[in-house]
């Protein structure tokens, strides 16, 4: 490891407009920092992340011969890569940089206590300066990326990703567990907002995908084994009909496993009358040519839709998330069926036709005299069965009127939920899940398509409930992420990983079972075996180091000494170079 001279630290405190300076006395924080051990220069600036702020850091590194930098600003998740690049451009190793989060950790959470917030900011900067003095340069490492992508899921999201990647000249393998490609679009007749036939959309993408030489479409197939790291994933795929397996080596992965319509058992007498169906059932009827009552095969004359069935509900029975597609799909269906029915009533908790061209669908339904009635979120409509008749009772909250309607066809607009295989896929690809059961992205704002497992992207309804338009948009975004990695041929991996002192390893396997990313294995060529780290898999979480009973594992960039010196800097009264204590 490269050696550096005696620490010469520069501290740069950011105002972040009023986000930090509106609560914290940033001038005082910068003044105090001048007196901390090894600090050669300290200042405050309006926006450290701005071009002028970045240039200030570079200039002061050269003017004051700084070899370590501390920036006290916003979240490292947002700007740590920015400042690492800045110090690197100034000639320093990127890991000789330390960032303090004064915005989220001080000013925002202590906005009503400016004096205490300033005191806390002083503590955090003092601790960061102490840690910075012990930082060491780390080698920047890269791995080669295999120019081949695995796409899991053959719906509109998966197919869009396949076409985008294949058309850019990269190999792509799509794995779909069903016999046909197209996902839920195969069961739809037309799609909003332009009434295009769903089968035409699927056919165009299938034609485009099959025309690309390096595209492999595997139906009736599932991934049964998955291992490796970004750039070099080993995948085993099994055909469910023949039980034959094939292996592929891929550099990137896109998970597009989609959704399942919620089965509304226990809702509105569903299952107790054949004329109570779901919106998915209605779409299948429409695609097959006509919408008829199941009980007698006659066209319905009085039709009712109920929205948010299983969506936006608390408790184990329902799902708290809004499924987003339902309002527009329900309104479109109501508008369509009004052409063959006498009366159509839509009961809704809220109507959210938010997409481009969606409000026009709502307007058209009203022009056709589709009736809309809002019920209370806490008081759902009640469905009563009287022989073969369906009676729906509810209170319209806008008119404060108790209403009753007797539909001969009741259509339930159900939630969009993760498929049953989501838990298995989550474990296979080391993906985390949110409270609604869908896969978590790396960051909802800054990295909505990537995951915490480098090289694995998510898109479409695998990430959250959404319609085909948004799913296709995300598919193209995930495809762009994958192709950008493959186009680089080599990508950097994080250097702040764990390493094993072979002389201390007791071969207890504790670290192997503790690692959540499967980054640690045992080197069996040694006797006894010793632990080793696959650095491309390691996320630097520190779980293994904390669990190791032999203290054989050290975290690069987070050594015991670096952590303890921060604790000591906080607990020990600070003697300033100019005299006195802080």
C-alpha positions as CSV (number, residue, x, y, z in Angstrom):
1,X,0.0,0.0,0.0
2,X,1.2,3.5,-0.9
3,X,2.6,5.5,1.9
4,X,1.8,9.2,2.5
5,X,3.6,11.9,4.4
6,X,2.7,13.5,7.7
7,X,-1.0,14.3,7.6
8,X,-1.9,17.8,6.3
9,X,-5.6,18.1,6.4
10,X,-7.9,20.6,4.7
11,X,-11.4,21.1,6.1
12,X,-14.1,22.6,3.9
13,X,-17.5,23.4,5.4
14,X,-20.5,23.9,3.1
15,X,-23.4,26.2,3.7
16,X,-25.6,24.3,1.3
17,X,-27.5,27.5,0.8
18,X,-29.8,27.6,3.9
19,X,-30.0,23.9,4.2
20,X,-27.0,23.8,6.6
21,X,-26.2,27.5,7.3
22,X,-29.8,28.2,8.2
23,X,-29.4,26.2,11.4
24,X,-25.7,25.7,12.0
25,X,-23.1,28.4,12.5
26,X,-20.8,27.1,9.7
27,X,-18.3,30.0,10.2
28,X,-17.7,28.9,13.7
29,X,-17.4,25.2,12.7
30,X,-14.7,26.2,10.1
31,X,-12.9,28.5,12.6
32,X,-12.7,25.7,15.2
33,X,-11.5,23.2,12.6
34,X,-8.3,25.3,12.1
35,X,-7.1,24.3,15.5
36,X,-7.6,20.5,15.2
37,X,-4.5,18.4,15.0
38,X,-3.0,18.0,11.5
39,X,-5.4,20.6,10.0
40,X,-3.5,23.0,7.9
41,X,-6.4,24.8,6.3
42,X,-10.1,25.3,7.0
43,X,-12.8,27.4,5.4
44,X,-16.5,27.6,4.7
45,X,-18.2,28.1,1.3
46,X,-21.7,28.5,0.0
47,X,-21.9,25.4,-2.2
48,X,-18.9,23.0,-2.0
49,X,-20.4,20.8,-4.8
50,X,-20.5,23.7,-7.3
51,X,-17.8,24.2,-9.9
52,X,-16.3,27.0,-7.9
53,X,-16.4,25.0,-4.7
54,X,-14.7,22.1,-6.4
55,X,-12.1,24.4,-7.8
56,X,-11.5,25.9,-4.4
57,X,-10.7,22.4,-3.0
58,X,-8.2,21.7,-5.8
59,X,-6.5,25.1,-5.4
60,X,-6.1,24.8,-1.7
61,X,-4.7,21.3,-2.0
62,X,-1.9,22.7,-4.1
63,X,-1.4,26.0,-2.2
64,X,-1.3,24.3,1.2
65,X,0.3,21.0,0.1
66,X,-2.7,19.2,1.6
67,X,-2.7,15.4,1.5
68,X,-6.1,14.7,3.1
69,X,-9.4,16.4,2.7
70,X,-12.5,16.6,4.9
71,X,-15.7,18.1,3.4
72,X,-18.6,18.8,5.8
73,X,-21.7,19.1,3.6
74,X,-24.7,16.9,2.7
75,X,-25.2,13.2,2.4
76,X,-22.2,11.1,1.1
77,X,-24.7,9.1,-0.9
78,X,-25.2,12.2,-3.0
79,X,-21.8,13.8,-3.4
80,X,-19.1,11.5,-2.1
81,X,-18.3,10.3,-5.7
82,X,-18.1,14.0,-6.6
83,X,-15.6,15.0,-4.0
84,X,-13.5,11.8,-4.5
85,X,-13.2,12.7,-8.1
86,X,-12.1,16.3,-7.1
87,X,-9.3,15.2,-4.8
88,X,-8.2,12.6,-7.4
89,X,-8.0,15.3,-10.1
90,X,-5.9,17.3,-7.7
91,X,-3.4,14.5,-7.4
92,X,-4.5,12.7,-4.2
93,X,-5.7,9.2,-3.8
94,X,-9.5,9.2,-3.7
95,X,-9.6,7.4,-0.4
96,X,-7.7,10.2,1.4
97,X,-11.1,12.0,1.5
98,X,-13.6,12.0,4.3
99,X,-17.1,13.5,4.2
100,X,-19.3,14.7,7.1
101,X,-23.0,14.8,6.7
102,X,-24.1,18.1,8.4
103,X,-27.3,18.4,6.5
104,X,-29.2,15.2,7.4
105,X,-27.4,14.5,10.6
106,X,-27.5,18.1,12.1
107,X,-29.3,20.9,10.4
108,X,-32.4,19.1,9.2
109,X,-33.0,16.9,12.3
110,X,-32.1,19.7,14.8
111,X,-33.6,22.6,12.9
112,X,-35.2,24.0,16.1
113,X,-32.0,23.8,18.2
114,X,-29.3,25.8,16.3
115,X,-26.9,26.0,19.2
116,X,-27.0,22.2,19.9
117,X,-26.9,21.5,16.2
118,X,-23.7,23.7,15.9
119,X,-22.2,21.9,18.8
120,X,-22.9,18.5,17.2
121,X,-21.5,19.8,13.9
122,X,-18.2,20.7,15.7
123,X,-18.1,17.2,17.2
124,X,-18.6,15.5,13.9
125,X,-16.0,17.6,12.1
126,X,-13.5,17.1,14.9
127,X,-14.1,13.3,14.7
128,X,-13.8,13.3,10.9
129,X,-10.5,15.2,11.1
130,X,-9.1,12.7,13.6
131,X,-10.1,9.8,11.3
132,X,-8.7,11.6,8.2
133,X,-5.3,11.6,9.8
134,X,-5.3,7.8,9.7
135,X,-6.6,7.3,6.2
136,X,-4.5,5.4,3.8
137,X,-4.4,5.3,0.0
138,X,-6.2,2.3,-1.5
139,X,-5.7,0.8,-4.9
140,X,-8.4,1.4,-7.4
141,X,-9.4,-2.0,-8.8
142,X,-11.4,-3.0,-11.9
143,X,-13.0,-6.2,-13.2
144,X,-13.7,-7.2,-16.8
145,X,-17.3,-7.3,-17.9
146,X,-18.6,-10.1,-20.0
147,X,-20.6,-8.6,-22.9
148,X,-23.7,-10.7,-22.2
149,X,-26.8,-9.8,-20.2
150,X,-29.4,-12.0,-18.5
151,X,-33.0,-10.8,-18.5
152,X,-35.3,-12.6,-16.1
153,X,-38.9,-12.2,-17.2
154,X,-40.5,-12.2,-20.6
155,X,-43.2,-9.5,-20.3
156,X,-43.3,-6.1,-21.9
157,X,-40.4,-5.0,-19.6
158,X,-38.1,-7.9,-20.4
159,X,-38.8,-7.8,-24.1
160,X,-38.2,-4.1,-24.3
161,X,-34.9,-4.6,-22.5
162,X,-33.9,-7.4,-24.8
163,X,-34.5,-5.4,-27.9
164,X,-32.6,-2.4,-26.6
165,X,-29.6,-4.4,-25.5
166,X,-29.5,-6.7,-28.6
167,X,-29.9,-3.8,-31.0
168,X,-26.7,-2.3,-29.5
169,X,-24.7,-5.3,-30.4
170,X,-24.5,-7.2,-27.1
171,X,-25.6,-10.7,-26.4
172,X,-28.7,-11.2,-24.3
173,X,-30.4,-14.2,-22.9
174,X,-34.1,-13.9,-21.8
175,X,-35.5,-16.5,-19.3
176,X,-39.3,-16.8,-19.0
177,X,-41.1,-19.5,-16.9
178,X,-44.2,-19.4,-19.0
179,X,-44.6,-21.1,-22.5
180,X,-45.4,-17.8,-24.2
181,X,-43.7,-14.4,-24.0
182,X,-45.6,-11.2,-23.4
183,X,-46.6,-11.4,-19.8
184,X,-50.0,-10.0,-18.8
185,X,-50.3,-8.1,-22.1
186,X,-51.2,-11.5,-23.6
187,X,-54.6,-11.3,-21.8
188,X,-55.4,-7.7,-22.7
189,X,-57.5,-6.6,-25.7
190,X,-56.5,-2.9,-26.1
191,X,-54.2,-0.6,-24.2
192,X,-54.8,2.9,-23.0
193,X,-54.5,5.7,-23.9
194,X,-54.5,5.1,-27.6
195,X,-56.6,1.8,-27.8
196,X,-53.7,0.0,-29.5
197,X,-54.1,-3.8,-29.6
198,X,-52.0,-5.4,-26.9
199,X,-51.1,-8.3,-29.1
200,X,-49.8,-6.0,-31.8
201,X,-47.4,-4.4,-29.2
202,X,-46.1,-7.8,-28.2
203,X,-45.8,-9.0,-31.8
204,X,-43.7,-6.0,-32.8
205,X,-41.3,-6.6,-29.9
206,X,-41.1,-10.3,-30.6
207,X,-40.4,-9.7,-34.3
208,X,-37.7,-7.2,-33.3
209,X,-36.1,-9.5,-30.7
210,X,-36.1,-12.6,-33.0
211,X,-34.5,-10.6,-35.8
212,X,-31.4,-9.9,-33.6
213,X,-28.8,-12.6,-34.0
214,X,-27.3,-12.5,-30.5
215,X,-30.7,-12.7,-28.7
216,X,-31.6,-16.0,-27.0
217,X,-35.2,-16.4,-25.8
218,X,-35.7,-19.3,-23.4
219,X,-39.4,-20.1,-22.5
220,X,-40.6,-22.7,-20.0
221,X,-37.3,-21.9,-18.1
222,X,-36.1,-20.7,-14.7
223,X,-32.8,-19.8,-13.2
224,X,-31.8,-22.6,-10.8
225,X,-28.4,-21.4,-9.8
226,X,-26.7,-18.1,-9.8
227,X,-23.2,-17.1,-8.5
228,X,-20.4,-14.6,-9.2
229,X,-20.0,-10.9,-9.3
230,X,-20.5,-7.9,-11.6
231,X,-18.9,-8.6,-14.9
232,X,-18.7,-12.4,-14.3
233,X,-22.0,-14.1,-13.2
234,X,-22.4,-17.8,-13.7
235,X,-26.0,-18.8,-14.4
236,X,-27.6,-22.2,-14.6
237,X,-31.0,-22.3,-16.4
238,X,-33.4,-25.2,-16.3
239,X,-36.1,-26.0,-18.9
240,X,-39.3,-27.0,-16.9
241,X,-40.5,-29.3,-19.6
242,X,-37.4,-31.3,-20.5
243,X,-35.4,-30.7,-17.2
244,X,-32.3,-30.0,-19.3
245,X,-30.0,-27.3,-18.0
246,X,-27.8,-24.9,-19.8
247,X,-25.1,-22.6,-18.3
248,X,-24.3,-19.0,-19.3
249,X,-21.7,-16.5,-18.2
250,X,-23.1,-13.0,-18.1
251,X,-21.8,-9.6,-17.1
252,X,-25.0,-7.9,-16.1
253,X,-28.5,-8.9,-15.1
254,X,-32.0,-7.3,-15.4
255,X,-34.7,-8.7,-13.2
256,X,-38.1,-8.0,-14.7
257,X,-40.3,-10.6,-13.0
258,X,-43.4,-8.4,-13.1
259,X,-46.6,-8.8,-11.0
260,X,-49.7,-10.9,-10.3
261,X,-53.3,-9.5,-10.1
262,X,-54.5,-9.7,-6.6
263,X,-57.0,-12.5,-6.0
264,X,-59.8,-10.8,-4.0
265,X,-60.9,-13.7,-1.9
266,X,-63.1,-12.4,0.9
267,X,-63.8,-9.1,-0.9
268,X,-67.3,-8.1,-2.0
269,X,-68.7,-11.7,-2.1
270,X,-66.1,-12.6,-4.8
271,X,-66.3,-16.3,-5.5
272,X,-69.9,-16.6,-4.2
273,X,-71.6,-15.4,-7.4
274,X,-70.3,-16.0,-11.0
275,X,-71.3,-12.5,-12.0
276,X,-68.7,-11.0,-9.6
277,X,-65.5,-10.9,-11.5
278,X,-62.2,-9.0,-11.6
279,X,-61.0,-6.5,-14.1
280,X,-58.5,-9.1,-15.3
281,X,-61.4,-11.4,-16.0
282,X,-63.2,-8.7,-17.9
283,X,-60.1,-8.0,-20.1
284,X,-59.9,-11.7,-20.9
285,X,-63.6,-11.8,-21.9
286,X,-63.1,-8.7,-24.1
287,X,-60.2,-10.2,-25.8
288,X,-62.1,-13.3,-26.5
289,X,-64.7,-11.3,-28.4
290,X,-67.5,-10.3,-26.0
291,X,-68.4,-9.5,-22.4
292,X,-71.2,-11.7,-21.2
293,X,-72.6,-12.6,-17.9
294,X,-71.2,-15.9,-16.8
295,X,-74.5,-17.0,-15.2
296,X,-76.7,-16.8,-18.4
297,X,-74.4,-15.8,-21.3
298,X,-76.3,-12.5,-21.8
299,X,-74.8,-9.0,-22.2
300,X,-74.9,-7.1,-19.0
301,X,-77.3,-4.1,-18.7
302,X,-76.4,-2.8,-15.3
303,X,-72.6,-2.9,-14.6
304,X,-70.7,-1.7,-11.5
305,X,-67.0,-1.3,-11.0
306,X,-65.4,-1.1,-7.5
307,X,-61.9,0.4,-7.3
308,X,-58.9,-0.1,-4.9
309,X,-59.8,-3.7,-4.2
310,X,-56.9,-4.9,-2.1
311,X,-55.0,-1.6,-2.7
312,X,-54.4,1.1,-0.1
313,X,-55.6,-1.0,2.7
314,X,-54.0,-1.7,6.0
315,X,-53.6,-5.1,7.6
316,X,-52.7,-8.5,6.5
317,X,-55.6,-8.9,4.1
318,X,-54.9,-6.0,1.8
319,X,-51.9,-4.0,0.5
320,X,-51.1,-0.5,1.5
321,X,-49.6,0.6,-1.8
322,X,-51.5,2.3,-4.6
323,X,-51.3,0.0,-7.7
324,X,-51.3,3.1,-10.0
325,X,-52.7,1.5,-13.2
326,X,-56.1,0.6,-11.7
327,X,-57.9,4.0,-12.0
328,X,-57.3,4.5,-15.6
329,X,-57.8,0.9,-16.5
330,X,-61.1,0.8,-14.6
331,X,-62.3,4.1,-16.2
332,X,-61.4,2.9,-19.7
333,X,-63.3,-0.3,-19.1
334,X,-66.3,1.5,-17.8
335,X,-66.3,3.8,-20.8
336,X,-66.1,0.8,-23.2
337,X,-68.8,-1.3,-21.6
338,X,-71.2,1.7,-21.5
339,X,-71.5,1.2,-25.3
340,X,-73.4,-2.1,-24.7
341,X,-75.0,-1.4,-21.3
342,X,-77.8,0.8,-20.0
343,X,-76.1,1.9,-16.7
344,X,-72.5,1.8,-15.6
345,X,-71.6,2.9,-12.1
346,X,-68.0,3.3,-10.8
347,X,-67.4,3.3,-7.0
348,X,-64.1,4.7,-6.1
349,X,-62.0,5.6,-3.0
350,X,-60.0,8.1,-5.1
351,X,-59.6,8.5,-8.9
352,X,-55.9,9.0,-9.9
353,X,-55.8,9.2,-13.7
354,X,-52.4,10.8,-13.6
355,X,-50.7,9.7,-16.8
356,X,-50.4,11.5,-20.2
357,X,-53.7,11.2,-22.0
358,X,-55.3,9.5,-19.0
359,X,-57.6,12.4,-18.0
360,X,-59.1,12.3,-21.4
361,X,-60.2,8.8,-20.7
362,X,-61.9,9.9,-17.5
363,X,-63.6,12.8,-19.4
364,X,-64.8,10.5,-22.2
365,X,-66.4,8.2,-19.6
366,X,-68.3,11.1,-18.0
367,X,-69.5,12.3,-21.4
368,X,-70.9,8.8,-22.0
369,X,-72.8,9.3,-18.7
370,X,-70.8,6.7,-16.7
371,X,-71.7,7.5,-13.1
372,X,-68.9,8.0,-10.5
373,X,-69.5,7.8,-6.8
374,X,-67.0,8.2,-4.0
375,X,-67.1,6.1,-0.9
376,X,-65.3,6.7,2.4
377,X,-61.9,5.1,2.7
378,X,-62.9,3.7,6.1
379,X,-66.3,2.5,5.1
380,X,-66.3,0.2,2.0
381,X,-69.4,-0.6,0.0
382,X,-71.3,-3.6,1.1
383,X,-72.4,-6.4,-1.3
384,X,-75.4,-8.5,-0.5
385,X,-76.5,-11.6,-2.4
386,X,-80.2,-12.2,-2.7
387,X,-80.5,-15.4,-4.6
388,X,-78.9,-14.8,-7.9
389,X,-79.2,-11.0,-7.5
390,X,-76.4,-8.7,-6.4
391,X,-77.2,-5.7,-4.3
392,X,-74.5,-3.1,-3.5
393,X,-75.1,-0.5,-0.7
394,X,-72.8,2.4,0.1
395,X,-72.7,6.0,1.2
396,X,-71.6,8.6,-1.3
397,X,-69.4,11.0,0.7
398,X,-69.8,13.9,-1.7
399,X,-73.6,14.1,-1.6
400,X,-73.9,12.5,1.9
401,X,-76.4,10.1,0.4
402,X,-77.0,6.4,1.1
403,X,-77.2,4.6,-2.2
404,X,-78.2,1.2,-3.5
405,X,-77.5,-0.4,-6.9
406,X,-78.3,-3.8,-8.3
407,X,-75.8,-4.7,-11.0
408,X,-76.0,-7.8,-13.1
409,X,-72.2,-7.7,-13.5
410,X,-69.9,-6.5,-10.7
411,X,-66.3,-5.9,-11.7
412,X,-63.6,-5.6,-9.0
413,X,-60.5,-3.6,-9.9
414,X,-57.8,-5.4,-7.9
415,X,-54.3,-4.6,-6.7
416,X,-51.1,-5.3,-8.5
417,X,-49.0,-7.5,-6.2
418,X,-45.6,-9.3,-6.4
419,X,-45.8,-12.9,-7.9
420,X,-45.4,-15.9,-5.6
421,X,-41.9,-16.5,-6.9
422,X,-40.6,-13.1,-5.7
423,X,-39.1,-14.5,-2.4
424,X,-37.2,-17.2,-4.4
425,X,-35.9,-14.6,-6.9
426,X,-34.9,-12.3,-4.0
427,X,-32.7,-15.0,-2.5
428,X,-31.3,-16.1,-5.8
429,X,-30.1,-12.6,-6.8
430,X,-29.5,-11.2,-3.3
431,X,-32.2,-8.6,-3.7
432,X,-34.0,-6.9,-0.8
433,X,-37.7,-6.2,-0.8
434,X,-39.7,-3.2,0.3
435,X,-42.7,-3.3,2.6
436,X,-45.1,-3.8,-0.3
437,X,-43.1,-6.9,-1.4
438,X,-41.5,-5.6,-4.6
439,X,-37.8,-5.4,-5.0
440,X,-35.8,-2.5,-3.5
441,X,-33.8,-0.2,-5.8
442,X,-30.4,1.1,-4.7
443,X,-31.8,4.6,-4.1
444,X,-35.3,5.8,-4.9
445,X,-34.1,9.1,-6.4
446,X,-30.5,8.7,-7.4
447,X,-30.4,5.1,-8.4
448,X,-33.9,3.8,-9.1
449,X,-32.9,1.0,-11.5
450,X,-29.8,-0.4,-9.9
451,X,-29.7,-2.6,-6.8
452,X,-27.3,-3.1,-3.9
453,X,-25.8,-6.0,-5.8
454,X,-23.6,-4.4,-8.4
455,X,-24.4,-5.4,-11.9
456,X,-28.0,-6.4,-11.2
457,X,-30.8,-4.0,-12.3
458,X,-34.5,-4.1,-11.7
459,X,-37.2,-2.7,-14.0
460,X,-41.0,-2.6,-14.5
461,X,-43.5,-4.0,-12.0
462,X,-40.7,-6.0,-10.3
463,X,-39.7,-2.7,-8.7
464,X,-43.1,-1.3,-8.0
465,X,-46.7,-1.3,-9.3
466,X,-46.9,0.5,-12.6
467,X,-48.5,0.3,-16.1
468,X,-47.0,-0.9,-19.3
469,X,-45.8,2.6,-20.4
470,X,-43.7,3.1,-17.2
471,X,-42.5,-0.5,-17.3
472,X,-41.2,0.0,-20.9
473,X,-39.5,3.2,-19.9
474,X,-37.8,1.6,-17.0
475,X,-36.8,-1.3,-19.2
476,X,-35.0,1.0,-21.6
477,X,-33.3,2.7,-18.6
478,X,-32.1,-0.6,-17.2
479,X,-30.9,-1.7,-20.6
480,X,-28.9,1.5,-20.9
481,X,-27.4,0.8,-17.5
482,X,-26.4,-2.7,-18.6
483,X,-25.0,-1.7,-22.0
484,X,-23.0,1.2,-20.4
485,X,-21.3,-1.3,-18.1
486,X,-20.6,-3.8,-20.9
487,X,-19.4,-1.0,-23.2
488,X,-16.7,0.0,-20.7
489,X,-15.3,-3.6,-20.8
490,X,-13.8,-3.0,-17.4
491,X,-15.6,-1.4,-14.4
492,X,-14.3,-0.2,-11.1
493,X,-15.2,-2.0,-8.0
494,X,-15.2,-0.6,-4.5
495,X,-11.8,-0.8,-2.7
496,X,-13.3,-0.3,0.8
497,X,-13.6,-4.1,1.3
498,X,-12.6,-6.6,3.9
499,X,-9.3,-8.5,4.0
500,X,-8.2,-11.6,6.0
501,X,-5.1,-11.9,8.0
502,X,-4.2,-15.5,7.3
503,X,-2.1,-15.9,10.4
504,X,-5.1,-15.1,12.6
505,X,-7.8,-17.1,10.8
506,X,-9.0,-20.0,12.9
507,X,-11.1,-21.6,10.1
508,X,-14.3,-21.3,12.1
509,X,-16.4,-20.4,9.0
510,X,-18.2,-17.7,11.1
511,X,-17.6,-15.0,8.4
512,X,-18.9,-17.3,5.7
513,X,-22.3,-17.6,7.3
514,X,-22.4,-14.0,8.4
515,X,-21.7,-12.4,5.0
516,X,-25.0,-11.2,3.5
517,X,-23.5,-11.0,0.0
518,X,-21.8,-14.4,-0.2
519,X,-18.4,-12.7,-0.7
520,X,-16.4,-14.9,1.7
521,X,-15.4,-18.5,1.1
522,X,-12.8,-20.9,2.5
523,X,-9.6,-21.6,0.7
524,X,-9.5,-25.4,1.0
525,X,-6.0,-25.7,-0.6
526,X,-4.7,-24.6,2.8
527,X,-4.6,-27.0,5.8
528,X,-6.5,-26.0,7.8
529,X,-8.6,-23.9,5.3
530,X,-8.5,-20.1,5.6
531,X,-11.1,-17.5,4.7
532,X,-10.7,-15.5,1.6
533,X,-12.7,-12.5,0.2
534,X,-14.1,-12.1,-3.3
535,X,-13.6,-8.4,-3.5
536,X,-15.9,-7.8,-6.4
537,X,-18.8,-9.2,-4.2
538,X,-17.8,-7.4,-1.0
539,X,-19.8,-4.3,-0.1
540,X,-17.7,-3.3,2.9
541,X,-20.6,-3.6,5.3
542,X,-18.3,-4.9,8.1
543,X,-20.5,-7.8,9.2
544,X,-17.7,-10.3,8.9
545,X,-15.2,-8.1,10.8
546,X,-17.7,-7.7,13.6
547,X,-18.5,-11.5,13.7
548,X,-14.9,-12.8,13.5
549,X,-13.9,-14.2,16.9
550,X,-10.2,-14.2,16.0
551,X,-10.1,-10.6,14.9
552,X,-8.6,-11.8,11.7
553,X,-10.7,-9.6,9.4
554,X,-10.1,-5.9,8.9
555,X,-12.2,-3.4,6.9
556,X,-10.1,-1.3,4.5
557,X,-11.0,2.4,5.1
558,X,-12.8,1.5,8.3
559,X,-10.0,0.0,10.5
560,X,-10.4,-0.4,14.2
561,X,-7.8,2.4,14.7
562,X,-9.8,4.8,12.4
563,X,-13.0,4.1,14.3
564,X,-11.5,4.3,17.8
565,X,-9.8,7.6,17.1
566,X,-13.2,9.1,16.2
567,X,-14.6,7.8,19.5
568,X,-11.6,9.3,21.4
569,X,-12.0,12.6,19.5
570,X,-15.6,12.8,20.7
571,X,-15.0,11.7,24.3
572,X,-11.8,13.5,25.0
573,X,-11.9,17.3,25.5
574,X,-10.2,18.8,22.5
575,X,-7.1,20.8,23.1
576,X,-6.8,23.4,20.4
577,X,-3.5,24.3,18.9
578,X,-4.1,27.9,19.8
579,X,-4.7,27.0,23.4
580,X,-7.9,26.3,25.4
581,X,-10.5,23.6,25.0
582,X,-13.5,23.2,22.7
